Amino acid sequence: MRDTLKPAAWSLSAILICLGISLTACDHWSNGDSQVRPAEVSAESLQKRAGDVRAFYEERQWRPAWTSAAAGQFYRALEDAWQHGIDPGGFKAMVSADDPVGRELELTHAALAYAGALAHGLADPRTIFSIYDIQMNQTKVASGLSEALDGKNLARWLTGLAPQDAEYRKLSGAYLKFRELATHPQPPAIPSGATMKPGESDPRIPQLAARLRSDGYLSGKDVRRSADRYTDEIAAAVKAFQEEQGIPADGVVGPGTLAVLNAGPDDRARQLALNLEARRWLSREVAPDRIDVNLPGAFLVLYRAGAEVERRRVVVGSPGNRTPHLAYPFDQLIVNPTWTVPQRIAEEEILAKGPDYMASRNMSMVDGLIVQQTGPDSALGLVKFDMQNQYAIYLHDTPAKDLFDTSGRYYSHGCVRVEGAVDFARRLAQQHGKGDEFDRKLASGSTAVVELGAKVLVRLLYHTAFVDEHGKVAFRPDMYGWDAALAAALGAPAPMARDVDAAGVVSLGP
């Protein structure tokens, strides 16, 4: 049986709603147009039974909202819920009354719940994550529903509530594709067992090779079907697969790589449903000039006038030092910055190594704190993008350039290290007419501030499914376990294992 993302309590109605990939769950209702009779719904009857939707009817001065035609529009609109990764069955189950007043009230409950799911998501991320400090969508669904019903444009209004950007639409299309694929027979999973390494033999190698061939990473002539030896050709194919999936590309098949190899269309559909949900949380009005950092993908995208200008690799927090969900601006660049080491990092990673270690890294005690002086070997490199927030999270340069060549770039203490940070900062300075000032102050070797004269928004987003630079839907492991936390909040089955084989050694720096 195919998995279903189980219901989460809806705040308006306290009635359970399904989100997921089930084809059959919760599908027990009838249109019941004969029970929609507004002429038999009085203001007095609504006042007696309005309950949780009392404010909706008070705003309408206790006028009934529904006609048979509007109810039909709503029923038909619910069939589009699947494209958002949402099972419409939970909403359908909310409408079952046989009397006109009950039908009226239940239709309003269901429509508000569905509109809220499209406009704001099924879950509130602020109740799931310890930090979720990103502007959320603020659409007022109650007043919008009333206006849509009076204007007889309910279907169009509902369609416009979900995100309208191209990436959301592409992920939606991918969800529908994987949901359909999951109805077909799937190859058996590669069994768990010892780590498969190049040069070794393992009875699962033919199955591994077949999976790599079917996914286009290995040609049919690269390995004999009966061979059980892990050849160099298979190792190269595994590395290519790992690189594309954001897994450390070591050519070794451990538990994390095996989990991703075994991910079936039902796993991908569930992952896409969770990612569609996360995008519905976000404000539909976002600064057209901004920087979006995708944490699982470990890259940033620079937007100008709403269009993507460039992508760069970044290093983000390790699973033990998670970079939080944030959206804050910066309006200045710090060139040749010093680094005041946070007390936790000082105590856990530096003080015990003694004064010689500190001296070798140009560190000294200043007012009881460790401060690393500026220079190319400073943990902050040569430039800091000074995000304005209370969490001490920001973007910066780094001397550890080799980390940008790795696929799973989760090595920091929570801040975001930017590949080619000096060049990136120079581009931003030039965009704001401060290019010459930036170069002059950078060349001085002294710590200095370059005021941009405008705010640049940075959003730190957790999207394990996204559209890559080639226009393809890409997936990354749930390295922080936040997809799993969202699934749990929705009462859903956990997504596939988040073990990425190697979390990496956290390197010196914020």
C-alpha positions as CSV (number, residue, x, y, z in Angstrom):
1,M,0.0,0.0,0.0
2,R,1.3,3.4,-0.8
3,D,2.1,5.8,2.0
4,T,-0.1,8.7,2.9
5,L,1.1,11.8,4.8
6,K,-1.2,11.6,7.7
7,P,-3.4,14.5,8.9
8,A,-2.4,17.5,11.0
9,A,-4.9,19.4,13.1
10,W,-6.2,22.5,11.4
11,S,-6.4,25.5,13.7
12,L,-9.7,26.8,12.3
13,S,-11.6,23.6,12.5
14,A,-9.7,21.1,14.6
15,I,-10.6,18.6,11.9
16,L,-7.9,16.4,10.4
17,I,-6.5,17.0,7.0
18,C,-4.5,14.7,4.8
19,L,-1.4,15.8,2.9
20,G,0.5,13.3,0.8
21,I,0.4,10.8,-2.0
22,S,-2.5,8.5,-1.3
23,L,-4.8,7.8,-4.2
24,T,-7.7,6.6,-2.1
25,A,-7.5,8.0,1.5
26,C,-10.3,10.2,2.9
27,D,-12.3,10.0,-0.4
28,H,-15.8,9.4,1.1
29,W,-18.2,12.2,0.3
30,S,-20.8,13.3,-2.1
31,N,-21.3,16.7,-3.6
32,G,-24.6,17.1,-1.8
33,D,-25.7,20.0,-3.9
34,S,-29.3,19.4,-2.8
35,Q,-28.3,20.3,0.8
36,V,-27.1,23.8,-0.3
37,R,-30.2,25.9,0.1
38,P,-29.3,29.4,1.2
39,A,-33.0,30.4,1.3
40,E,-33.4,28.0,4.3
41,V,-30.3,29.4,6.2
42,S,-31.4,32.3,8.4
43,A,-29.2,34.7,10.3
44,E,-30.6,33.3,13.6
45,S,-29.7,29.8,12.7
46,L,-26.1,30.8,11.8
47,Q,-25.8,32.8,15.0
48,K,-26.8,29.7,17.0
49,R,-24.4,27.3,15.3
50,A,-21.5,29.3,13.8
51,G,-18.9,28.1,16.3
52,D,-15.3,28.5,15.0
53,V,-16.5,30.5,11.9
54,R,-18.5,33.0,13.9
55,A,-16.1,35.9,12.9
56,F,-16.6,35.0,9.2
57,Y,-20.4,35.4,9.4
58,E,-20.2,38.4,11.7
59,E,-18.2,40.1,8.9
60,R,-20.9,39.1,6.4
61,Q,-23.7,40.4,8.8
62,W,-24.9,36.8,9.0
63,R,-25.7,36.4,5.4
64,P,-25.3,32.8,4.0
65,A,-22.3,32.4,1.7
66,W,-22.9,29.3,-0.3
67,T,-25.0,28.4,-3.4
68,S,-25.1,25.1,-5.2
69,A,-23.0,26.6,-8.0
70,A,-20.4,27.8,-5.5
71,A,-20.3,24.5,-3.8
72,G,-19.7,22.8,-7.1
73,Q,-16.9,25.2,-7.8
74,F,-15.3,24.3,-4.5
75,Y,-15.7,20.5,-5.1
76,R,-14.0,20.8,-8.5
77,A,-11.3,23.1,-7.1
78,L,-10.4,20.5,-4.5
79,E,-9.4,18.0,-7.3
80,D,-6.5,20.4,-8.0
81,A,-5.2,19.9,-4.4
82,W,-3.0,17.0,-5.6
83,Q,-0.8,19.3,-7.7
84,H,0.2,20.9,-4.4
85,G,1.1,17.6,-2.7
86,I,-2.1,17.8,-0.7
87,D,-4.7,15.0,-0.4
88,P,-8.1,16.6,-0.9
89,G,-9.8,13.8,1.1
90,G,-9.4,15.5,4.5
91,F,-11.2,18.6,3.2
92,K,-13.9,16.5,1.6
93,A,-14.5,14.7,4.8
94,M,-15.3,18.0,6.6
95,V,-18.5,18.3,4.6
96,S,-21.1,15.7,5.5
97,A,-24.1,17.5,7.0
98,D,-27.5,16.7,5.5
99,D,-29.3,19.9,6.6
100,P,-28.9,23.3,4.9
101,V,-27.4,25.2,7.9
102,G,-24.9,22.4,8.7
103,R,-24.0,22.2,5.0
104,E,-23.4,26.0,4.9
105,L,-21.2,26.0,8.0
106,E,-19.2,22.9,7.0
107,L,-18.5,24.2,3.5
108,T,-17.1,27.4,5.1
109,H,-14.9,25.3,7.5
110,A,-13.6,23.3,4.6
111,A,-13.0,26.2,2.2
112,L,-11.2,28.2,4.9
113,A,-9.1,25.2,5.7
114,Y,-8.2,24.5,2.1
115,A,-7.6,28.2,1.4
116,G,-5.3,28.4,4.4
117,A,-3.4,25.4,3.4
118,L,-2.7,27.0,0.0
119,A,-2.0,30.4,1.3
120,H,0.0,29.6,4.4
121,G,0.7,25.9,4.5
122,L,-0.8,23.1,6.6
123,A,1.7,23.6,9.4
124,D,3.2,26.6,11.2
125,P,7.0,26.3,11.0
126,R,7.4,28.5,14.1
127,T,5.9,25.6,16.1
128,I,8.3,23.0,14.5
129,F,11.7,24.7,14.5
130,S,13.5,26.4,17.3
131,I,14.3,29.3,14.9
132,Y,12.1,30.3,12.0
133,D,12.6,34.0,11.4
134,I,11.5,34.4,7.8
135,Q,8.6,36.6,6.6
136,M,5.6,34.4,6.1
137,N,2.7,34.9,3.8
138,Q,0.0,37.2,5.2
139,T,-3.0,36.5,2.9
140,K,-6.3,37.0,4.8
141,V,-8.3,34.0,3.7
142,A,-11.5,34.7,5.6
143,S,-12.2,38.1,3.9
144,G,-10.9,36.8,0.6
145,L,-13.2,33.8,0.7
146,S,-16.2,36.0,1.4
147,E,-15.4,38.3,-1.5
148,A,-14.7,35.4,-3.8
149,L,-18.1,33.8,-3.0
150,D,-19.9,37.1,-3.5
151,G,-18.0,37.8,-6.7
152,K,-18.7,34.2,-8.0
153,N,-15.0,33.7,-8.7
154,L,-14.1,31.1,-6.0
155,A,-12.1,28.8,-8.3
156,R,-9.9,31.6,-9.6
157,W,-9.3,33.0,-6.1
158,L,-8.3,29.5,-4.8
159,T,-6.0,29.0,-7.7
160,G,-4.2,32.2,-7.0
161,L,-3.5,31.5,-3.3
162,A,-0.5,29.1,-3.8
163,P,2.9,30.3,-4.9
164,Q,2.8,31.3,-8.6
165,D,6.6,31.2,-9.3
166,A,8.1,28.9,-12.0
167,E,10.0,26.8,-9.4
168,Y,6.9,25.9,-7.5
169,R,5.1,25.0,-10.7
170,K,8.0,22.8,-11.8
171,L,8.2,21.0,-8.4
172,S,4.4,20.5,-8.6
173,G,4.8,18.9,-12.0
174,A,7.5,16.6,-10.6
175,Y,5.3,15.6,-7.7
176,L,2.5,14.6,-10.0
177,K,5.0,12.6,-12.1
178,F,6.5,10.7,-9.2
179,R,3.1,10.1,-7.7
180,E,2.0,8.5,-10.9
181,L,5.2,6.5,-11.2
182,A,4.7,5.1,-7.7
183,T,1.6,3.3,-9.0
184,H,3.8,1.1,-11.2
185,P,5.9,-2.0,-10.1
186,Q,9.3,-0.9,-8.7
187,P,12.7,-2.8,-8.8
188,P,13.6,-4.4,-5.4
189,A,15.7,-2.3,-3.1
190,I,19.4,-3.0,-2.8
191,P,19.7,-4.8,0.5
192,S,21.6,-3.2,3.4
193,G,24.9,-4.7,4.4
194,A,28.6,-3.9,4.6
195,T,29.9,-0.7,3.0
196,M,30.7,-1.4,-0.7
197,K,34.1,-0.2,-1.6
198,P,36.2,-0.2,-4.9
199,G,38.2,-3.3,-5.4
200,E,36.1,-5.5,-3.1
201,S,33.5,-8.1,-4.0
202,D,29.9,-8.1,-2.9
203,P,26.9,-10.1,-4.2
204,R,24.9,-6.9,-4.4
205,I,27.2,-5.4,-7.1
206,P,25.1,-6.6,-10.1
207,Q,22.0,-5.0,-8.5
208,L,24.0,-1.8,-7.8
209,A,25.3,-1.7,-11.4
210,A,21.7,-2.3,-12.7
211,R,20.5,0.7,-10.7
212,L,23.3,2.9,-11.9
213,R,22.6,1.8,-15.5
214,S,18.8,2.5,-15.2
215,D,19.6,6.0,-13.8
216,G,22.0,6.8,-16.7
217,Y,25.3,6.7,-14.7
218,L,26.7,3.5,-16.1
219,S,26.5,2.2,-19.7
220,G,25.6,-1.4,-20.3
221,K,29.1,-2.4,-21.5
222,D,30.8,-1.0,-18.3
223,V,30.2,-4.1,-16.2
224,R,29.2,-7.7,-16.8
225,R,25.8,-8.6,-15.4
226,S,27.2,-11.5,-13.4
227,A,30.2,-9.6,-12.0
228,D,30.2,-9.1,-8.2
229,R,33.4,-7.0,-8.1
230,Y,33.3,-3.3,-7.4
231,T,35.3,-2.0,-10.4
232,D,36.7,1.4,-11.1
233,E,34.0,2.0,-13.6
234,I,31.3,1.4,-11.0
235,A,33.2,3.6,-8.5
236,A,33.3,6.4,-11.1
237,A,29.5,6.0,-11.7
238,V,28.9,6.1,-7.9
239,K,30.9,9.2,-7.6
240,A,29.0,10.9,-10.4
241,F,25.7,9.9,-8.7
242,Q,26.9,11.1,-5.3
243,E,28.1,14.5,-6.8
244,E,24.7,15.1,-8.4
245,Q,22.8,14.1,-5.2
246,G,25.0,16.3,-2.9
247,I,26.5,13.3,-1.1
248,P,30.3,13.3,-0.3
249,A,31.6,11.9,-3.6
250,D,34.0,9.2,-2.3
251,G,32.8,6.4,-4.6
252,V,31.9,4.3,-1.5
253,V,28.3,3.0,-1.0
254,G,27.6,3.4,2.7
255,P,24.1,3.6,4.4
256,G,23.5,7.2,3.2
257,T,24.3,6.6,-0.5
258,L,22.4,3.3,-0.4
259,A,19.3,5.1,1.0
260,V,19.4,7.6,-1.9
261,L,20.0,4.9,-4.5
262,N,17.0,3.0,-3.1
263,A,14.7,6.1,-3.1
264,G,11.7,5.2,-5.1
265,P,9.1,7.5,-6.7
266,D,7.0,7.3,-3.5
267,D,10.0,8.7,-1.5
268,R,10.5,11.5,-4.1
269,A,6.8,12.3,-4.1
270,R,6.8,12.6,-0.3
271,Q,9.9,14.8,-0.4
272,L,8.4,17.0,-3.0
273,A,5.1,17.3,-1.0
274,L,7.1,18.5,2.0
275,N,9.1,21.0,-0.1
276,L,5.9,22.4,-1.7
277,E,4.6,22.9,1.9
278,A,7.7,24.8,2.9
279,R,7.4,27.1,0.0
280,R,3.8,27.9,0.8
281,W,4.9,29.4,4.1
282,L,6.9,32.1,2.4
283,S,5.6,35.6,1.7
284,R,4.6,36.0,-1.9
285,E,6.1,39.5,-1.9
286,V,9.8,39.3,-1.7
287,A,12.6,41.8,-2.4
288,P,13.4,41.5,-6.2
289,D,17.1,42.2,-5.4
290,R,18.1,39.5,-2.9
291,I,20.3,36.6,-2.1
292,D,18.7,33.2,-1.4
293,V,20.8,30.5,0.2
294,N,19.7,26.9,-0.2
295,L,21.1,25.1,2.9
296,P,20.7,21.5,1.8
297,G,22.0,22.4,-1.7
298,A,24.8,24.5,-0.3
299,F,24.6,27.2,-2.9
300,L,23.3,30.7,-3.2
301,V,21.4,32.5,-5.9
302,L,21.7,36.3,-6.5
303,Y,18.6,37.9,-7.9
304,R,18.3,41.3,-9.5
305,A,14.9,42.7,-10.5
306,G,13.5,39.3,-9.6
307,A,15.7,37.4,-12.2
308,E,18.5,35.0,-11.3
309,V,21.9,36.5,-12.0
310,E,24.3,33.9,-10.7
311,R,24.8,30.9,-8.5
312,R,27.7,30.3,-6.2
313,R,28.7,27.4,-3.9
314,V,28.6,27.9,-0.2
315,V,29.6,26.0,2.9
316,V,26.8,25.9,5.5
317,G,26.5,24.6,9.1
318,S,27.2,21.0,9.9
319,P,24.4,18.8,11.2
320,G,25.6,19.6,14.7
321,N,25.7,23.3,14.0
322,R,22.7,24.0,11.9
323,T,22.3,27.2,10.0
324,P,18.8,28.4,11.0
325,H,15.9,29.5,8.9
326,L,16.5,33.3,8.6
327,A,15.8,36.3,6.4
328,Y,17.7,39.4,7.2
329,P,19.4,42.2,5.2
330,F,22.9,43.6,5.2
331,D,23.7,47.1,4.0
332,Q,27.5,47.1,4.6
333,L,30.5,45.0,3.7
334,I,33.3,44.6,6.3
335,V,36.6,44.3,4.5
336,N,39.7,42.7,6.2
337,P,37.4,41.8,9.2
338,T,38.6,40.5,12.5
339,W,36.8,37.6,14.1
340,T,35.7,37.6,17.7
341,V,35.4,33.9,18.6
342,P,32.1,32.9,20.2
343,Q,32.6,31.6,23.7
344,R,31.4,28.1,22.9
345,I,33.9,27.7,20.0
346,A,36.7,29.1,22.2
347,E,36.0,26.7,25.0
348,E,35.4,23.6,23.0
349,E,37.9,24.0,20.2
350,I,40.6,26.6,20.9
351,L,41.6,27.3,24.5
352,A,42.6,23.7,25.3
353,K,45.1,23.8,22.4
354,G,47.2,26.4,24.2
355,P,48.9,29.7,23.4
356,D,51.1,28.3,20.6
357,Y,48.1,27.2,18.7
358,M,46.4,30.6,19.1
359,A,49.6,32.5,18.1
360,S,50.0,30.4,15.0
361,R,46.5,31.5,14.0
362,N,47.0,35.2,14.8
363,M,44.7,35.0,17.8
364,S,45.0,36.8,21.1
365,M,42.9,37.6,24.2
366,V,41.1,40.9,24.2
367,D,38.9,41.8,27.1
368,G,38.4,38.1,28.0
369,L,37.5,37.1,24.4
370,I,39.6,35.4,21.7
371,V,40.0,37.7,18.7
372,Q,41.6,36.6,15.4
373,Q,43.3,39.5,13.6
374,T,42.6,40.3,10.0
375,G,44.5,38.6,7.2
376,P,44.1,36.1,4.3
377,D,44.3,33.2,6.8
378,S,41.6,34.7,9.1
379,A,38.6,32.4,9.5
380,L,36.5,35.2,8.0
381,G,38.8,35.7,5.0
382,L,38.8,39.2,3.5
383,V,35.2,40.1,3.6
384,K,32.1,39.8,5.7
385,F,28.5,40.4,4.6
386,D,27.2,41.8,7.8
387,M,23.7,40.5,8.1
388,Q,21.6,42.4,10.7
389,N,20.3,39.7,13.1
390,Q,20.5,38.7,16.8
391,Y,21.7,35.2,16.0
392,A,25.3,36.2,14.9
393,I,24.7,34.5,11.5
394,Y,26.2,36.1,8.4
395,L,27.9,35.4,5.1
396,H,31.7,35.6,4.8
397,D,34.9,34.7,3.0
398,T,37.1,31.8,4.1
399,P,40.7,30.6,3.6
400,A,39.4,27.0,3.4
401,K,38.9,27.1,-0.4
402,D,39.2,23.4,-0.8
403,L,35.8,22.8,0.9
404,F,34.0,24.3,-2.1
405,D,35.1,21.4,-4.2
406,T,33.3,18.9,-2.0
407,S,29.7,17.8,-2.7
408,G,28.3,17.8,0.8
409,R,29.4,21.2,2.0
410,Y,28.2,21.1,5.6
411,Y,31.3,22.1,7.6
412,S,30.7,25.5,9.4
413,H,29.5,26.4,12.8
414,G,26.3,28.0,11.3
415,C,27.5,30.9,9.2
416,V,27.6,30.7,5.4
417,R,31.0,30.8,3.6
418,V,30.8,32.0,0.1
419,E,32.9,30.8,-2.8
420,G,34.8,33.6,-4.5
421,A,33.5,35.9,-1.7
422,V,35.8,38.9,-2.6
423,D,34.7,38.9,-6.2
424,F,31.1,38.5,-5.1
425,A,31.4,41.4,-2.7
426,R,33.1,43.5,-5.4
427,R,30.1,42.9,-7.7
428,L,27.7,44.0,-5.1
429,A,29.7,47.1,-4.3
430,Q,29.9,48.0,-8.0
431,Q,26.2,47.5,-8.3
432,H,25.7,50.2,-5.6
433,G,28.4,52.5,-7.0
434,K,30.9,51.6,-4.3
435,G,33.3,49.5,-6.3
436,D,36.3,51.9,-6.1
437,E,35.8,52.4,-2.4
438,F,35.7,48.6,-1.9
439,D,39.0,48.0,-3.7
440,R,40.7,50.9,-2.0
441,K,39.7,49.8,1.5
442,L,40.4,46.1,0.7
443,A,44.0,47.0,-0.5
444,S,44.7,48.9,2.7
445,G,44.8,45.7,4.7
446,S,43.0,47.4,7.6
447,T,39.5,46.6,8.8
448,A,37.0,49.0,7.2
449,V,33.4,49.3,6.4
450,V,31.9,49.9,2.9
451,E,28.4,51.3,3.2
452,L,26.2,50.1,0.3
453,G,23.5,52.7,0.8
454,A,20.8,50.1,0.3
455,K,19.7,46.9,2.0
456,V,20.3,43.5,0.4
457,L,18.0,40.8,1.8
458,V,19.4,37.3,2.5
459,R,17.1,34.4,3.0
460,L,18.5,31.2,4.4
461,L,16.1,28.5,3.1
462,Y,15.9,24.7,3.8
463,H,14.8,23.2,0.5
464,T,15.8,19.6,-0.1
465,A,14.1,19.6,-3.5
466,F,14.7,22.5,-5.9
467,V,15.3,23.4,-9.6
468,D,19.0,23.4,-10.4
469,E,20.9,25.6,-12.8
470,H,20.0,23.3,-15.7
471,G,16.3,23.6,-15.1
472,K,16.1,20.0,-13.7
473,V,14.4,19.0,-10.4
474,A,17.2,18.1,-8.0
475,F,17.1,16.4,-4.6
476,R,19.4,16.6,-1.5
477,P,19.5,14.6,1.7
478,D,17.6,15.9,4.8
479,M,20.9,16.6,6.5
480,Y,19.4,18.5,9.4
481,G,16.4,16.3,9.8
482,W,14.0,19.2,9.2
483,D,12.0,17.4,6.5
484,A,11.5,14.6,9.1
485,A,10.4,17.1,11.7
486,L,7.9,18.6,9.3
487,A,6.6,15.1,8.4
488,A,6.2,14.3,12.1
489,A,4.3,17.6,12.7
490,L,1.9,16.5,9.9
491,G,1.6,13.0,11.3
492,A,3.3,11.7,8.2
493,P,5.7,8.8,7.6
494,A,9.3,10.0,7.9
495,P,11.1,10.7,4.7
496,M,14.0,8.5,3.7
497,A,17.1,8.3,6.0
498,R,19.0,11.5,6.4
499,D,22.4,9.8,6.9
500,V,24.7,11.3,4.3
501,D,27.5,8.9,5.0
502,A,29.8,11.6,6.4
503,A,28.9,14.8,8.1
504,G,32.4,16.2,7.6
505,V,34.8,17.7,10.1
506,V,33.7,21.1,11.2
507,S,36.5,23.5,10.2
508,L,37.7,26.5,12.1
509,G,35.5,29.5,11.6
510,P,31.9,30.6,12.4
